[in-house]
Structures are given as C-alpha cells and as structure tokens.
Amino acid sequence: MKTIGLIGGMSRESSAEYYRLINLGMKACLGGHRNARSIMATVCFEEIKELQHAQQ
C-alpha cells in the first residue's frame, strides 16, 4: 500500500473530516479495519490571518 500525503484544513475540525472521509472510503472499498497509510501536515490559521491583516 502506498502512503498518501495530505495537507490538512485550516482548523482541526476540517482536518479531522478529511481524515475521516478518506478512511471511510478505504473501509468501503477494502473492508475490515483498513485505514489509508497517510501523513498529514496542517497549517496554523492564526499565522495566515496575521499575514493577511498585515497585507502580506
């Protein structure tokens, strides 16, 4: 099985939803207790918000 890379959402709720949906798809396709082999990176929305506020 290959490892997939995910860029998570800008909140923990959206990142969790991405992870949940991907793994529900794996279970639907392959059955059992299968999960996707994955690596997730998330961003800190506060940093993005500060840069936007500073117009950078």
C-alpha positions as CSV (number, residue, x, y, z in Angstrom):
1,M,0.0,0.0,0.0
2,K,1.3,3.5,-0.9
3,T,1.4,6.3,1.6
4,I,-0.6,9.4,0.7
5,G,0.3,13.0,1.8
6,L,-2.5,15.3,3.0
7,I,-2.5,19.0,3.5
8,G,-5.0,19.4,6.3
9,G,-7.5,22.1,6.7
10,M,-7.2,25.4,8.5
11,S,-8.9,24.0,11.5
12,R,-8.7,20.8,13.4
13,E,-12.3,20.1,12.6
14,S,-11.8,20.2,8.8
15,S,-8.5,18.2,9.1
16,A,-10.4,15.5,11.1
17,E,-13.2,15.4,8.5
18,Y,-10.7,14.9,5.6
19,Y,-9.1,12.0,7.6
20,R,-12.5,10.5,8.5
21,L,-13.7,10.6,4.9
22,I,-10.6,9.1,3.4
23,N,-10.6,6.2,5.9
24,L,-14.4,5.6,5.4
25,G,-13.6,5.3,1.7
26,M,-10.9,2.7,2.4
27,K,-13.2,0.7,4.6
28,A,-15.9,0.8,1.9
29,C,-13.5,-0.4,-0.8
30,L,-11.4,-2.9,1.1
31,G,-13.5,-3.8,4.2
32,G,-12.2,-4.8,7.6
33,H,-10.3,-2.4,9.7
34,R,-8.4,-0.8,6.9
35,N,-7.1,2.8,7.1
36,A,-5.1,4.7,4.5
37,R,-1.4,4.9,5.2
38,S,-1.1,8.7,5.3
39,I,1.0,11.6,6.5
40,M,-0.9,14.9,7.3
41,A,0.5,18.4,7.6
42,T,-1.7,21.2,8.8
43,V,-1.3,24.9,8.8
44,C,-1.7,27.4,11.6
45,F,-4.6,29.6,10.6
46,E,-3.5,32.3,13.1
47,E,-0.3,32.8,11.2
48,I,-2.2,33.2,7.9
49,K,-4.6,35.6,9.5
50,E,-1.8,37.8,10.8
51,L,-0.1,37.9,7.4
52,Q,-3.4,38.8,5.7
53,H,-4.0,41.5,8.2
54,A,-0.5,42.9,7.5
55,Q,-1.4,42.7,3.8
56,Q,1.5,40.2,3.1
